[in-house]
Amino acid sequence: MARCVEDTARALACRDGKAAAHLKLISIWVIFFTSVVGISSPVMLARYFQGKPLYDKAVLVIKCFAAGVIMSTSLVHVLPDAFDALSDCRVASRHPWKDFPFSGLVTMVGALLALLVDITASSHVEHSHQNPRDHYAPVPALTQEELMETKKPYESRSEAGELGPSHELMETKKPCESRCEAGELGPSHEQRVEELVRLKQRLVSQVLEIGIIFHSVIIGVTMGMSQNQCTIRPLVAALAFHQIFEGMGLGGCIAQAGFGFGTTAYMCFMFSVTTPVGIVMGMILFSATGYDDSNPKALIMEGLLGSFSSGILIYMALVDLIAVDFFHNKMMNSSPWMKKTSYIALTLGSTAMSILAIWA
């Protein structure tokens, strides 16, 4: 209780609504600009390397860096903040918040929901792209013209005894083989597998953006409701770097998913504006209700939403990014240095994002 009183006294000493509002307006533009830079950088790099021999490997390394950023975001930034919000003395002294670890529970719910979405969407994609003729594809019948054209070159040779019956059979197969190679039997198994992998990557990118948007809205609303200039001033610079690295994480996944220009631009724009819009929402909410970021209801909402988004990000980072790339990606074993480089990129991404936790 003494610590709660001390924290309240410190917050009152730094409370200045006018100075806080000025800092928030600056932060809106700074965070928007850094978000655009962060998320567009890996997308532009992927476009630059596209068509070059190292394109696939460069995108994989970028994605591993992104996975480290997302993992650190969930475990070092979002989850501790959620625990702190629900363990605050204004919340933890009430029922039922002091009786049960709701942060862990809601984190688990977020991870289980992400798993459910993953299973359902993957099953739907596989069934919708399944070809009923995969196992019993009929041999295409030759037209009369093709049959006659096939027989002409060797009819005279066959009559002369130069060819055996087996050669005639092999020659008859050639038009069929050429039609198979031309794709008249439909897409090959490898093509369908590649299409399913691409659809899976797009699903991962979209679910990942949902989790990050939850997190970004929470950050923005919390800053928008705050009237503590001592908290906001260092937070502006810290969040600018935070958005750069988080944007690089999401941008790496978007780059590998291979979206069209319109979808890529839309996803980048949504990430870039979410935190600034959250700040505006927080300012409006404070003006309408008088609640600041230390209000118990605001802390409960911050803790629950933070825990939920943390569960989504933990699942996506460990299951859909790290596990898929390191254990199920053939490119990892394409060269001796590929797995080492990817692991170093993963470590660098998680380290860079973790260091930012000192300030934000």
Secondary structure, 3 states (H helix, E strand, C coil): CHHHHHHHHHHHHHECHHHHHHHHHHHHHHHHHHHHHHHHHHHHHHHHHCCCCCHHHHHHHHHHHHHHHHHHHHHHHHHHHHHHHHCCHHHHCCCCCCCCCHHHHHHHHHHHHHHHHHHHHHHHHHHHCCCCCCCCCCCCCCCHHHHHHHHHHHHHHHHCCCCCHHHHHHHHHHHHHHHHHCCCCCCCHHHHHHHHHHHHHHHHHHHHHHHHHHHHHHHHHHHHHCCEHHHHHHHHHHHHHHHHHHHHHHHHHHHHHCCCHHHHHHHHHHHHHHHHHHHHHHHHHHHHHCCCCCCHHHHHHHHHHHHHHHHHHHHHHHHHHHHHHHHHCHHHHCCHHHHHHHHHHHHHHHHHHHHHHHCC
